[in-house]
Amino acid sequence: MRLAGFEELSGEEAFFTYMLEKYALAFSEALTLETTEDFIYLSDPKTYELYLISLADPGRIKENWGDYEGKKCYEVLQNRKEPCPFCTNSKLRKNQYYIWKHHNDVIDGDYILKDKLVEWENRLVRMEVVMDVSRPERTDEVIQRSLYGQNMLSSCMRPLIEAESVADASRELLAEICRFYGAQEGVMLLFSGEGKVASWNQQREKYQILEKKSVSERTIARWGKILSNEKQVVIKNVEQLAGEDDELYLRLKRDKTEAFCLTPIFAGSRLLGFIALKNITKYWSELAILGMLASYISTFLIKEELQFENRRILYFDQITQFLNFEGFRTHAAKLLDENPDRKYVLWYSDLKRFKYINEVYGYETGDRFLKYWADCIRETLEPYETFGRISGDKFIVLRSFGSRAELGERFRQITEKLNGFAGEYRRFHVELACGAYLMEKPEDRLSLNEMLDRANIAEKSVKSLPGSHMAVYDEKMRSKVVQELAMEAAMTDALRKEEFEMFLQPQISLKKSGMLRAEALVRWRGADGRLIFPADFIGLFEREGIIYHLDYYMLEHACRFLEKWIGRKERPLCISVNVSRTTMLQPDFTENCCRLKRQYGIPDGYLELEFTEGVIVENHDIFREIVKGLQEHGFSCAMDDFGAEQSSLNILKDIPMDVLKFDRRFFERGEYEERGRAVVACMLNLADTLDMETVAEGVEDMELVEMLREMGCDFIQGYVYARPMPAGDYSEFMERFLAGQEGERQGS
């Protein structure tokens, strides 16, 4: 049978909703009206206006009141013209009775009064339960019941305070409630948090957690609206439903339910759950205490929610919804402590090229990729493993392993998932750099920070390599890092002491040229006189973002050298200076270059700035504006390492570079040597067409020199003519070299 008006609900939900709507009581205190002289009234605690009087049975009391609508409570009930001097309004609270005894002269009766504040028709009102105690024995009975009820309420507070959660306290709570009301069974259903259905059978003294069926937020909100103002559903005797509500009667009888009470648990207007009692046998008049208990439970549930939210903020990443670094630290420490004999590895990983997804498709797509990647990691984990997102595109994983081969296989499997991100984003080939710290022996288990530092060191050792790689930490890596840290710390002092020396490597013209050329290269001569080569410190300075100090240092030393060179009226000389990505992207880069050029009086055409192809590709639009500004101020601009990256002809089309430098790998002999030469010839011809000078780097034999001369290359830079030399030796070398060339021409 489908109930009219409940078609959108499932069968069980529809019937439950129907029962709530039909049998919800505004005040279960009505059950305390056991004599014709008992009553309940509601009034405004500020204006004293009388809203409602509820009677167990209309009788002589009603006649004494007359028509009470619009009158004050003290007028009707106490026959006074002003508020009662013994009024308890100032002492009232919600969810707690103020109990007192009073003799009413108007109706000449002795009463025990139970007062509290309640919600009624969207307003806060005073409710007073008036119980006739003209018979002395009833006084004892009412006081005793109230005392027992308060004791039960106090007993329920202990498990709520001591347990970690309301769910954990549910066994003792339900047992206490069932004992007090003589109920056969008690159930607590919680919607909030993880949500549980706890059941206690008093006869069998059996506690169990039942499967909770999912209930939509919309349905919960509907139930909350029906039970607003903390109504209770009370069916005191199921037999009274026979003939009046047969469907509900049959359902309850099938469940062997003879009496029933359901109390909602609210937080404001939000329904958090229910307390249900089956087959109550005593203390019906004290059911309102369940409302008080529900209020206490609500307080603890709200506290749990706040703790959960604080824990979520503190321990969970907002993008992936998995652990953040702090959460990972806590969980990893717990797993390591619980599994002392298990071999673990700490993976520190970095998603390379991830920034392209953010830059091209936006941060929303980037965030979806991070969530996808976190899901991929989670799917590979065992219960004794964990992971978290540290920041940006960096993740950390604690994995168990049996052998290093197994570790490598798991890395391969997870990297295969990297490019499974759906759709058009696949054209961005994201790669993974991973550092691993192994815990193979008990002494390998250091503090988490120490192990993470070591995994991070291993990750950095493979980050610059193409493709996805995992490196396992060893002590040699740490020694290198210590050396690099010392080098980084010494940089500022080395700049001040001018320990960085400018070397020049000649670029020899294969054609008649009136201008000499050379590339400025840096060497670091330490305090011990030992020469340190760029490969040992340039990468470090670039990673740490301090390379711009050295770039400007080298540019200034090139200007100083040219100032002296020009003063000696030597042949015109163009010095090419390398510029890193970090330096180029500084807001005042062009201005600083021009300032140095003006400061030393360097003519146009004497300074050339080299930018690697990779830097240009990554910052195409920005670079175009920079080149334009530099050329307007007399700088030449060269594309360095052409051919080392995935070259883009769009660069040559869109950006008017002055010089094209071919990477040495362009000329390496291989299986398709003839095809390679054809490509080089085409590129040299293209550069000539675009009015660009060409430089071939890394040339080491005369056979290649002659081939490049035939193809039209302009300059050769390499060991075939000269190694990099101290700047002071350049003039003498060029004099000898040019004299030798002249002698060769005259001899021929």
C-alpha positions in Angstrom: 0.0 0.0 0.0 1.3 3.5 -0.9 0.5 6.4 1.4 -1.0 9.4 -0.3 1.5 12.4 -0.2 4.5 10.2 0.4 5.1 8.9 -3.1 8.6 10.2 -3.4 9.7 8.2 -0.3 10.6 4.5 0.0 8.1 2.3 1.7 9.8 2.3 5.1 10.5 6.0 5.0 7.0 6.8 3.9 5.4 4.9 6.7 7.8 6.3 9.3 7.0 9.8 8.0 3.3 9.1 8.3 3.7 7.9 11.9 5.6 11.0 12.8 3.0 13.4 11.3 0.1 11.6 12.9 1.4 10.8 16.4 3.9 13.6 17.3 3.0 15.2 20.6 3.8 18.8 21.2 4.4 18.1 25.0 4.8 14.6 26.4 4.2 16.3 29.7 0.5 15.8 28.9 1.0 12.2 30.0 1.6 13.5 33.5 -2.0 14.7 33.8 -3.4 11.8 35.9 -6.3 13.6 37.7 -9.0 16.0 36.6 -7.3 18.7 38.6 -3.9 18.4 36.8 -3.2 20.8 34.0 -0.4 22.4 31.9 -0.3 26.0 30.8 1.9 28.1 28.5 2.6 31.8 29.0 4.9 34.5 27.8 7.8 34.8 30.3 8.1 38.5 29.7 4.5 39.8 29.1 2.8 37.0 31.2 0.2 36.6 28.4 -1.6 33.2 28.7 -1.4 31.2 25.5 -2.8 27.8 26.4 -4.2 25.7 29.1 -4.3 21.9 28.6 -6.4 19.6 30.8 -6.6 15.9 31.4 -10.4 16.3 31.5 -12.5 19.5 31.5 -13.9 20.0 35.0 -14.6 22.5 37.8 -11.2 24.2 37.3 -12.1 25.3 33.8 -15.2 27.0 35.2 -13.2 29.0 37.6 -10.9 30.3 34.8 -13.6 31.5 32.5 -12.4 32.8 29.1 -8.6 33.2 29.6 -7.6 34.3 26.0 -5.7 37.6 26.0 -5.4 37.7 29.8 -2.4 37.4 32.0 -1.5 34.2 33.8 -1.5 35.9 37.2 -5.0 37.2 36.5 -6.5 33.9 35.6 -4.7 31.5 37.8 -4.0 33.6 40.9 -6.7 36.3 40.7 -4.1 39.0 40.9 -3.7 42.4 39.3 0.1 42.3 39.0 2.7 39.6 38.6 3.0 37.1 41.5 5.8 37.9 44.0 6.8 34.2 43.9 7.0 34.0 40.0 9.8 31.7 38.9 10.3 33.2 35.4 13.8 34.4 36.3 14.9 30.9 37.4 13.7 29.0 34.3 15.9 27.3 31.7 15.3 25.1 28.7 15.6 21.3 29.2 15.7 21.5 33.0 12.7 21.7 35.4 12.4 24.0 38.3 10.3 22.0 40.8 8.4 23.7 43.7 5.3 23.4 45.8 2.5 26.0 46.0 -1.0 26.4 47.4 -3.5 28.1 45.0 -6.0 30.1 46.9 -8.2 30.7 43.9 -9.1 27.0 43.6 -8.0 26.0 47.1 -5.6 23.3 46.1 -2.1 22.1 46.8 0.2 21.6 43.8 3.7 20.5 42.8 4.8 22.6 39.9 7.4 21.7 37.3 8.5 24.8 35.3 10.8 25.2 32.3 11.2 27.1 29.0 10.1 25.5 25.8 9.8 26.3 22.1 6.2 26.7 21.0 5.0 28.0 17.7 8.4 29.6 17.0 8.6 31.4 20.3 10.2 30.7 23.7 7.4 30.3 26.3 7.1 29.3 29.9 5.6 25.8 30.5 4.2 24.9 33.9 3.1 21.4 34.7 0.6 21.6 37.6 0.0 18.4 39.6 -2.6 18.2 42.3 -1.1 16.8 45.5 -4.0 17.4 47.8 -3.6 13.7 48.8 -0.3 13.5 50.8 0.6 10.2 49.3 0.7 11.8 45.8 3.2 14.3 47.0 5.6 11.5 47.8 4.8 9.8 44.5 5.5 12.8 42.3 8.7 13.8 44.2 10.0 10.2 44.1 9.3 9.9 40.3 11.1 13.3 39.7 14.0 12.3 41.9 14.4 8.9 40.1 14.2 10.7 36.7 16.9 13.1 37.7 19.1 10.3 39.0 18.7 8.5 35.7 19.6 11.6 33.8 22.7 12.0 36.0 23.7 8.4 35.4 23.5 9.0 31.6 25.9 11.9 31.9 28.8 9.7 33.0 29.2 7.6 29.8 28.7 10.7 27.7 31.6 12.4 29.5 33.9 9.4 29.7 33.4 7.8 26.2 35.2 9.1 23.1 31.9 9.6 21.3 28.2 9.4 21.7 28.2 6.2 19.6 30.7 4.6 22.1 28.5 5.7 25.0 25.3 4.3 23.4 25.4 0.9 25.1 25.4 2.3 28.6 22.9 5.0 27.7 20.3 2.6 26.2 20.7 0.2 29.1 20.2 2.9 31.7 17.1 4.3 29.8 15.5 0.8 29.3 16.0 0.0 33.0 14.3 3.2 34.1 11.3 3.0 31.8 11.0 -0.8 32.1 11.4 -0.9 28.3 12.0 -4.2 26.4 14.3 -2.6 23.8 16.0 0.7 23.1 17.5 2.0 19.8 19.6 5.1 19.1 20.0 6.2 15.5 22.5 9.0 14.6 22.6 10.7 11.3 25.7 12.9 12.0 29.3 11.9 11.7 29.8 8.3 10.7 26.2 7.6 11.9 25.3 4.3 13.6 22.2 2.4 14.8 22.8 1.1 18.3 20.3 -1.4 19.8 20.0 -2.7 23.4 17.7 -5.6 24.3 17.0 -5.3 28.0 15.6 -8.9 28.4 18.6 -10.5 26.8 21.1 -7.8 27.9 22.3 -7.8 24.3 23.9 -4.9 22.5 24.5 -4.7 18.8 25.2 -2.3 16.0 22.7 -2.6 13.2 23.1 -1.7 9.5 22.0 1.8 8.9 20.1 2.4 5.7 21.0 5.6 3.9 18.5 8.4 4.3 18.5 11.5 2.1 19.2 15.0 3.6 15.8 16.0 2.2 14.0 13.3 4.1 15.9 14.1 7.3 15.0 17.7 6.9 11.3 16.8 6.5 11.3 14.7 9.6 13.0 17.6 11.5 10.2 19.9 10.4 7.5 17.5 11.6 9.2 17.1 15.0 10.2 20.8 15.4 10.1 22.2 18.9 11.3 18.8 20.1 8.0 17.0 19.8 7.9 13.3 20.8 6.0 10.4 19.1 4.2 8.5 21.8 1.9 5.5 21.4 1.0 4.4 24.9 -1.2 1.4 23.9 -1.1 -0.1 20.4 -4.5 -1.8 20.9 -6.1 1.6 20.8 -5.0 1.8 17.1 -7.1 -1.2 16.1 -10.0 0.0 13.9 -8.6 3.5 13.8 -5.2 3.0 12.1 -5.1 -0.6 11.0 -2.0 -0.4 8.8 0.2 1.0 11.6 -1.5 -1.4 14.1 -0.6 -4.5 12.1 2.9 -3.3 11.5 3.6 -2.7 15.2 1.9 -5.9 16.2 4.1 -7.9 13.7 7.1 -6.3 15.4 5.6 -7.3 18.8 5.3 -3.7 19.8 2.7 -2.9 22.5 3.9 0.6 23.4 6.3 3.0 21.7 8.1 6.3 22.3 10.4 8.2 19.9 12.4 11.2 21.0 14.2 13.4 18.4 17.8 14.7 18.9 18.1 18.2 17.6 20.9 20.8 17.2 18.8 23.9 16.7 16.5 23.1 13.8 18.8 20.3 12.5 17.7 16.7 13.2 20.7 14.6 14.4 19.0 11.4 15.2 16.4 9.6 17.4 16.1 7.7 20.7 13.4 5.0 20.5 11.9 2.9 23.3 9.8 -0.2 22.7 7.3 -1.6 25.2 7.6 0.9 28.0 6.0 -0.4 31.2 6.5 2.5 33.7 7.2 6.2 34.3 5.1 7.4 31.3 4.7 10.7 33.1 8.5 11.2 32.9 9.0 10.8 29.2 9.9 14.5 29.0 13.2 13.6 30.6 14.1 11.9 27.3 13.9 15.3 25.7 16.4 16.6 28.3 18.7 13.7 27.6 18.4 14.3 23.8 19.5 17.9 24.5 22.6 16.7 26.4 23.4 14.1 23.6 23.0 16.9 21.1 25.6 19.0 22.9 28.1 16.1 22.8 27.3 15.4 19.1 27.9 19.1 18.2 31.2 18.9 20.1 32.1 15.8 18.1 31.3 17.6 14.9 33.4 20.5 15.8 36.3 18.2 16.8 35.9 16.3 13.5 35.9 19.6 11.5 38.9 20.8 13.4 40.6 17.5 12.8 39.6 17.7 9.1 41.1 21.2 8.8 44.2 20.2 10.8 44.8 16.8 9.3 43.1 16.7 5.9 44.0 18.3 2.6 41.1 20.5 1.3 41.7 19.6 -2.4 42.2 15.8 -2.3 40.2 15.1 0.9 43.0 12.8 2.0 45.6 13.4 4.7 47.7 16.5 4.6 51.3 16.5 5.9 50.3 16.8 9.6 47.7 14.1 9.2 50.2 11.9 7.5 52.8 12.4 10.3 50.3 11.3 12.9 49.0 8.2 10.9 52.5 7.2 9.8 53.9 7.3 13.3 50.9 5.1 14.5 51.5 2.5 11.7 55.3 2.4 12.4 54.6 1.9 16.1 52.1 -0.9 15.4 54.3 -2.7 12.9 57.8 -2.8 14.4 59.0 -5.8 12.3 57.6 -4.7 8.9 59.9 -3.3 6.3 58.8 0.1 5.1 59.8 2.7 2.5 59.1 6.4 2.7 58.4 7.8 -0.8 58.7 11.5 -1.4 57.3 12.3 -4.9 56.9 15.4 -7.0 54.7 15.7 -10.1 56.9 17.2 -12.9 55.3 19.3 -15.6 52.1 19.5 -13.6 52.3 23.3 -13.8 51.3 23.1 -17.5 47.9 21.8 -16.6 47.4 24.7 -14.2 48.7 27.3 -16.7 46.8 26.0 -19.8 43.6 24.6 -18.3 43.3 26.5 -15.1 43.6 25.7 -11.4 40.2 23.9 -11.3 41.5 21.3 -13.7 44.8 21.2 -11.8 42.9 20.5 -8.6 40.9 17.7 -10.3 44.2 16.2 -11.5 45.5 16.2 -7.9 42.3 14.5 -6.7 42.7 11.9 -9.5 46.3 11.3 -8.5 45.5 11.0 -4.8 42.7 8.4 -5.7 45.3 6.5 -7.8 47.7 6.3 -4.8 44.9 5.3 -2.4 43.8 2.4 -4.6 47.3 0.9 -4.3 47.5 1.0 -0.5 47.2 -1.8 2.0 45.5 -1.1 5.4 49.0 -0.8 7.0 50.1 1.8 4.5 49.3 5.5 4.3 49.9 8.7 2.2 49.3 12.4 2.2 49.7 15.6 0.2 52.4 17.8 1.5 51.8 20.9 -0.6 51.4 21.8 -4.3 52.1 18.7 -6.4 54.2 16.9 -3.7 53.0 13.7 -2.1 54.4 11.4 0.5 53.7 7.7 0.9 54.5 5.1 3.5 54.6 1.7 1.9 55.5 -1.8 3.0 57.9 -3.8 0.8 59.5 -7.2 0.7 62.3 -6.6 -1.8 63.8 -3.8 -3.8 62.6 -5.4 -7.0 59.0 -5.3 -5.6 59.5 -1.7 -4.8 60.5 -0.9 -8.3 57.5 -2.8 -9.7 55.1 -0.9 -7.5 56.7 2.4 -8.7 56.3 1.3 -12.3 52.6 0.4 -11.8 51.7 3.7 -10.1 53.5 5.8 -12.8 51.4 4.0 -15.5 48.3 5.6 -13.9 49.8 9.1 -14.2 48.5 9.7 -17.8 45.1 8.1 -17.3 43.6 11.5 -16.6 40.8 11.6 -19.1 40.3 13.6 -22.2 42.3 16.3 -23.9 44.6 16.8 -20.9 46.5 13.7 -21.9 48.7 15.6 -24.2 50.5 17.0 -21.2 52.8 14.2 -20.2 53.1 14.5 -16.4 56.1 12.7 -14.9 57.0 11.6 -11.5 60.2 12.2 -9.6 60.4 10.0 -6.5 62.9 9.7 -3.6 62.8 6.6 -1.4 64.1 6.1 2.1 64.2 2.4 3.0 63.6 1.1 6.6 65.1 -2.4 6.2 66.6 -2.7 9.7 65.5 -1.3 13.1 68.3 1.2 13.1 67.0 2.6 9.8 63.9 4.0 11.6 64.8 7.6 12.4 62.5 10.4 13.2 60.0 11.1 10.5 61.6 14.5 9.7 65.0 12.9 9.3 63.6 10.1 7.0 61.6 12.7 5.0 64.8 14.8 4.5 66.6 11.8 3.2 63.7 10.9 0.8 63.7 14.5 -0.3 67.4 14.4 -1.0 66.9 11.3 -3.2 64.0 12.9 -5.1 66.1 15.9 -6.0 68.8 13.7 -7.5 66.4 12.5 -10.2 64.1 15.5 -10.6 66.0 17.0 -13.5 66.1 13.8 -15.5 63.6 13.3 -18.3 60.9 10.8 -17.6 59.7 9.2 -14.4 62.4 8.0 -12.0 62.8 6.7 -8.4 66.0 7.1 -6.5 66.9 5.2 -3.3 68.7 7.3 -0.7 72.3 6.5 0.2 74.8 8.4 2.3 76.7 9.7 -0.8 73.6 11.8 -1.6 73.6 13.3 1.8 77.3 14.2 1.6 76.6 15.9 -1.7 73.8 17.9 -0.2 76.0 19.0 2.7 78.6 20.1 0.2 76.0 22.0 -1.8 74.6 23.7 1.4 78.1 24.9 2.2 78.5 26.1 -1.3 75.2 28.0 -1.2 76.2 29.6 2.1 79.5 30.7 0.6 78.1 32.2 -2.5 77.4 35.7 -1.1 80.9 36.0 0.4 82.4 34.6 -2.8 80.6 37.4 -4.9 81.9 40.0 -2.5 85.5 38.7 -2.7 85.1 38.2 -6.5 86.1 34.6 -6.3 84.0 34.0 -9.4 86.2 34.5 -12.4 85.2 35.2 -16.0 86.6 32.9 -18.6 86.2 33.5 -22.3 85.9 30.9 -25.0 86.5 32.3 -28.5 83.9 31.9 -31.2 86.0 31.7 -34.4 84.5 33.2 -37.6 84.4 30.9 -40.7 83.7 34.0 -42.8 85.3 37.4 -43.0 84.1 39.4 -40.0 85.2 42.7 -38.6 84.0 41.7 -35.0 85.5 39.2 -32.7 83.2 37.0 -30.6 83.5 35.1 -27.3 81.2 33.5 -24.7 81.7 34.4 -21.0 81.9 31.4 -18.8 82.2 31.3 -15.1 84.6 29.5 -12.8 84.8 29.6 -9.1 88.2 29.8 -7.5 87.9 28.8 -3.9 89.9 30.1 -1.0 92.2 27.1 -1.5 92.9 28.1 -5.1 91.0 25.1 -6.4 88.9 25.8 -9.6 85.3 24.8 -9.3 83.4 24.3 -12.6 79.8 25.4 -13.4 78.4 21.9 -13.4 79.1 21.8 -9.6 77.2 24.9 -8.7 75.0 26.4 -11.5 72.2 23.8 -11.0 72.3 24.4 -7.3 72.0 28.2 -7.6 69.2 27.8 -10.1 67.2 25.4 -7.9 67.6 27.7 -4.9 66.6 30.8 -6.9 69.8 32.7 -6.3 71.3 32.4 -9.7 70.4 36.0 -10.6 73.1 37.3 -8.3 75.7 35.5 -10.4 74.1 36.4 -13.8 74.3 40.1 -13.0 77.8 39.6 -11.6 79.0 38.0 -14.9 77.3 40.7 -17.0 79.0 43.4 -15.0 82.4 41.7 -15.4 81.8 41.4 -19.1 81.1 45.2 -19.1 84.3 45.9 -17.2 86.4 43.8 -19.6 84.8 45.5 -22.6 85.4 48.9 -21.1 89.1 48.2 -20.9 89.1 46.5 -24.3 87.6 49.5 -26.0 90.0 51.8 -24.2 92.9 49.9 -25.8 91.3 50.5 -29.2 91.3 46.8 -29.9 89.2 45.2 -32.7 85.4 45.3 -31.9 84.5 42.4 -29.6 81.0 41.0 -28.8 80.8 39.0 -25.5 77.9 36.7 -25.0 76.6 36.3 -21.4 74.3 33.5 -20.3 71.0 34.5 -18.6 68.9 32.0 -16.5 65.1 31.8 -16.4 65.0 33.2 -12.8 66.9 36.3 -13.9 65.0 36.8 -17.1 61.6 36.8 -15.2 62.6 39.5 -12.7 60.5 42.6 -13.2 63.5 44.9 -13.5 65.7 42.6 -15.7 65.8 44.8 -18.9 66.3 47.9 -16.8 69.2 46.4 -14.9 70.9 45.2 -18.1 70.6 48.6 -19.7 71.9 50.3 -16.5 75.1 48.3 -16.5 75.6 48.9 -20.2 75.2 52.7 -19.7 77.4 52.7 -16.5 80.4 51.2 -18.4 79.7 53.0 -21.7 79.4 49.9 -23.8 78.5 50.6 -27.4 75.6 48.8 -29.1 76.5 45.4 -30.5 79.2 44.6 -28.0 77.0 42.7 -25.6 74.9 39.6 -26.4 72.6 37.8 -24.0 72.0 34.0 -24.3 68.8 32.3 -23.4 68.3 28.6 -23.5 65.6 27.2 -25.8 63.8 25.7 -22.9 63.4 29.1 -21.2 62.0 30.6 -24.3 59.5 27.8 -24.9 58.2 28.0 -21.3 57.8 31.8 -21.4 57.1 32.5 -25.0 54.9 35.7 -24.8 57.0 37.3 -21.9 60.2 36.5 -23.8 59.1 38.2 -26.9 58.6 41.5 -25.1 61.9 41.2 -23.3 63.8 40.6 -26.6 62.2 43.6 -28.1 63.2 45.8 -25.2 66.8 44.5 -25.2 67.3 45.0 -28.9 66.0 48.5 -28.7 68.8 49.3 -26.3 71.6 47.8 -28.4 71.8 44.2 -27.1 72.0 41.2 -29.3 69.9 38.2 -28.3 70.9 34.5 -28.9 69.0 31.3 -28.6 71.4 28.9 -26.8 71.3 25.1 -27.1 69.1 25.0 -30.1 68.2 21.4 -30.7 68.7 20.3 -27.1 65.0 20.5 -26.4 61.9 19.9 -28.4 62.5 22.9 -30.7 59.6 25.0 -31.9 59.9 26.8 -35.2 57.3 29.1 -33.9 60.1 30.7 -31.8 62.0 31.6 -34.9 58.9 32.8 -36.6 57.5 34.9 -33.7 60.7 36.2 -32.0 63.4 38.0 -34.0 66.5 36.5 -32.4 69.9 37.7 -33.6 72.0 34.6 -33.1 71.1 30.9 -33.2 73.5 28.6 -31.3 73.4 24.9 -32.2 73.8 22.4 -29.5 76.7 19.9 -30.0 74.2 17.0 -30.1 73.0 18.4 -33.4 76.2 17.2 -35.0 76.7 13.9 -33.3 77.3 11.0 -35.7 74.8 8.3 -35.7 72.9 5.7 -37.7 71.2 8.4 -39.9 74.2 10.7 -40.3 73.3 11.8 -43.8 69.8 12.8 -42.7 71.3 14.7 -39.8 73.5 16.7 -42.0 70.6 17.5 -44.3 68.6 18.8 -41.3 71.6 20.9 -40.1 72.0 22.4 -43.6 68.3 23.3 -43.8 68.4 25.0 -40.4 71.6 27.0 -41.3 69.9 28.1 -44.5 66.8 29.1 -42.6 68.8 31.1 -40.1 70.5 32.9 -43.0 67.2 33.7 -44.6 66.0 35.1 -41.2 69.2 37.2 -41.1 70.4 35.4 -38.0 74.1 34.6 -37.3 74.8 31.0 -36.4 77.2 29.5 -33.9 78.1 25.7 -33.7 79.0 24.7 -30.1 81.1 21.8 -28.9 83.0 21.2 -32.2 86.1 19.1 -31.6 87.5 18.2 -35.0 88.4 19.9 -38.3 86.4 17.6 -40.4 83.2 18.9 -38.8 84.6 22.5 -39.1 85.0 22.1 -42.9 81.5 20.5 -43.2 79.9 23.4 -41.3 81.9 25.9 -43.4 80.5 24.4 -46.6 77.0 24.5 -45.1 77.3 28.2 -44.3 77.8 28.3 -40.5 79.1 31.6 -39.3 81.1 30.8 -36.1 82.7 27.8 -34.4 83.0 27.4 -30.6 84.8 24.4 -29.3 88.0 22.6 -28.3 89.0 22.3 -31.9 90.2 26.0 -31.6 90.3 26.8 -27.9 89.2 25.8 -24.5 87.7 28.4 -22.2 90.5 30.6 -20.9 90.9 33.3 -18.2 89.7 36.6 -19.7 93.1 38.1 -19.4 94.5 35.6 -21.8 91.9 36.2 -24.5 93.6 39.2 -26.2 97.0 37.4 -26.6 95.3 34.2 -27.8 93.4 36.1 -30.5 96.5 37.9 -31.7 98.3 34.6 -32.1 95.3 32.9 -33.7 94.6 35.7 -36.2 98.3 36.0 -37.0 98.3 32.3 -37.7 95.3 32.6 -39.9 96.9 35.4 -41.9 100.1 33.4 -42.3 98.0 30.4 -43.6 96.3 32.7 -46.2 99.6 34.2 -47.3 101.2 30.7 -47.6 98.4 29.5 -49.7 
